[in-house]
Amino acid sequence: MNYNVAGLLKECSGFKSMETIDDIFFVEEMNRQADVFGKVVFIRTDKGIWVSADTVVLIELACGGCLNQFEIQFDINMEEEFFPYIDMKNNSIIHVQPEDQPFRIDADNIISLEEALSQYTFMKIPFSPRCTVQCRGLCVKCGMDLNIHKCDCNTKQIDARWAPLVNLLDSKK
């Protein structure tokens, strides 16, 4: 996922280059690898290179209900500008404000999309991903996977404040 953009940095603003992407990257926040494929367009700007990527990411996650592993696939449309460390015209270092913390083109004129894709992927992952829409999860008492077996545990817990109303319902039956 490293792209040499030295030639593109020598071009004038508006010059485009398109690449395909089919690679594996590491999502640091989740400590997992993910597959990515799609297309990337590099556009020379007045200050750096605009990266526009239309990709599909495939990553394995643990279900938030039953804890089984499953693969999830989703689209990521990334739009970011990468700034060089060195100005190729006068060979000077380009300083950027630390609070901006932009994505940078390294000193060898290489753009690495791994960090950007890692951040976009982490933001796209659901808070509690489910393996299926119908996932029933685990029994809160015995821990049995309710997608595979039905347990005999009585998991109905009644708040003591509502107990008189439950008794009222039972007397109507």
Secondary structure by P-SEA (a helix, b strand, c coil): ccccccccccccccbbbbbbbbcccccccccbbbbbbbbbbbbbcccbbbbbbbbbbbbbbccccccbbbbbbbbbbbbbbbbbccccccbbbbbcccccccccccccccccaaaaaaaaaaaacccccccccccccccccccccccccccccccccccccaaaaaaaaaaac
